[in-house]
Amino acid sequence: MTAARWPRPDFLRPAARAGRLAWAWCATGLLVLAAAGLEGQTAWAERQQALQRQARAAQQPAASARGPASGDATRRSAEATQRAAEAARWAAGLAQPWPAVWAASETAPASVQWLQLAHGPGGGLRLSGLASDPAAAQAAAQALHQQAPWQGVTLASIERLPEGQRFELVARLAGDTRRPAP
């Protein structure tokens, strides 16, 4: 027998060659990696420059304290003053008597359902509620008036609704001469 007629079994099948789509995906992935690497390198360089500017700025106030004040230093001090004033406004807003505000809403009769509580930075308090009858709204106003920090408590409005009486109470803190509306 000749060698050409013998069967040739292929136990190690050759792998299929990658198609064009696989090479396109590979090229796209490499381009994305290259772009990300360039962007990362740029970000690192910007970070280093920012750190150097920060180090120079930290050394500059010591130098400007020895020499005459420049326009840049006066601008920075004006910005610092403005930030301090804004921080003081925020602190004043947070320094309200919050226990008295919450206690005001809890002193109402059980038949009152509170809908809204608004407390302004000027010390004004506005409570909106729903009551079964006008007497319950009057009782809520009287209970608020009897609390120590509140003065000028008024029943601002009453509106008749199918589910009851919608009312609004307005009060201000004792010692506050501004309008009670928040």
Secondary structure, DSSP 8 states (H G I E B T S, - for coil): --GGGS----SS-------HHHHHHHHHHHHHHHHHHHHHHHHHHHHHHHHHHHHHHHHHHHHHHHS---HHHHHHHHHHHHHHHHHHHHHHHHTS-HHHHHHHHHSS-TT-EEEEEEE-TTSEEEEEEEESSHHHHHHHHHHHHTSTTEEEEEEEEEEEETTEEEEEEEEEETT--S-S--
